[in-house]
């Protein structure tokens, strides 16, 4: 039998102020890397702590009431971007509401 895992991320909805409840930069053991090949293929890789960090960010963007168009930018090593180099943008699309969990 395969092991089962639970993922829980409790957070306060800060969407009205345009913030997430967690710091989106990697700060500790998290490692996240984005690479784009010459052909335009995107490679997103992370260590376990990095994947959990991304999961928390995605949970907040998916569950909180962020307006369509809300977005933020990160460098390819998932730190704050000043806009001077390559970056990845994470944003909320204008789409039907997600099913309740």
Secondary structure by P-SEA (a helix, b strand, c coil): cbbbbbbbbbbccccccccccccccccccbbbbbbbcccbbbbbbbcaaaaaaaaaaaaaaaccccccccccccccccccccccccbbbbbbccccccccc
